Amino acid sequence: MIICHCRGINDRTVRDAIAAGTVTVDELAEACGTGSDCGGCRPALAELIVEHTGQPIELAYRIRTALA
């Protein structure tokens, strides 16, 4: 299923990036480009991060350096 319509990125690409250690929406944008244009898919990206990591949704929106 397409998650990011601007870039044509599907959920498999996003899930692979999360499995590789991506834990924030901004990191996903850097890793595969999703969420970096209009931002309409960012809530769905956050939900996928929560689904795979179990972290609170608020953390999916934070910048990793703020978590350290």
Wavefront OBJ file of the C-alpha trace (Angstrom):
o trace
v 0.000 0.000 0.000
v 1.292 3.478 -0.867
v 1.990 5.526 2.262
v 3.624 8.577 0.699
v 1.793 9.642 -2.444
v 4.187 12.502 -3.181
v 7.107 10.113 -3.557
v 5.239 6.869 -4.290
v 6.705 5.105 -1.248
v 4.961 1.992 0.006
v 4.535 0.570 3.485
v 7.116 -2.166 2.878
v 9.841 0.436 2.324
v 8.778 2.256 5.488
v 8.642 -0.973 7.528
v 12.107 -1.946 6.280
v 13.495 1.436 7.368
v 11.895 1.051 10.798
v 13.305 -2.467 11.126
v 16.737 -1.018 10.313
v 16.506 1.319 13.314
v 14.596 4.387 12.171
v 12.547 5.550 15.170
v 11.242 9.010 14.258
v 9.264 10.515 11.391
v 12.183 12.838 10.590
v 14.546 9.876 10.375
v 12.171 8.201 7.925
v 12.280 11.329 5.786
v 16.069 11.128 5.766
v 16.188 7.359 5.230
v 13.735 6.979 2.363
v 12.228 10.398 1.594
v 8.762 9.665 2.907
v 7.070 12.539 4.718
v 9.502 15.103 3.399
v 7.244 16.853 0.875
v 3.660 17.761 1.824
v 3.718 15.939 5.184
v 0.284 14.402 4.742
v 1.631 10.921 5.450
v 3.465 11.840 8.664
v 0.635 10.683 10.987
v 0.556 7.300 9.211
v 4.344 7.084 9.504
v 4.145 7.768 13.227
v 1.537 5.025 13.597
v 3.792 2.533 11.801
v 6.678 3.471 14.087
v 4.482 2.927 17.152
v 3.229 -0.376 15.753
v 6.754 -1.699 15.280
v 8.566 -0.177 18.254
v 5.894 0.066 20.921
v 7.102 3.539 21.836
v 4.604 6.313 22.616
v 3.471 8.222 19.537
v 4.941 11.446 20.916
v 8.418 9.941 20.579
v 7.858 9.153 16.907
v 7.687 12.894 16.266
v 10.808 13.820 18.244
v 14.250 14.367 16.884
v 16.555 11.521 17.923
v 19.158 13.847 19.471
v 16.464 15.086 21.850
v 16.043 11.497 23.087
v 19.711 11.043 23.984
l 1 2 3 4 5 6 7 8 9 10 11 12 13 14 15 16 17 18 19 20 21 22 23 24 25 26 27 28 29 30 31 32 33 34 35 36 37 38 39 40 41 42 43 44 45 46 47 48 49 50 51 52 53 54 55 56 57 58 59 60 61 62 63 64 65 66 67 68
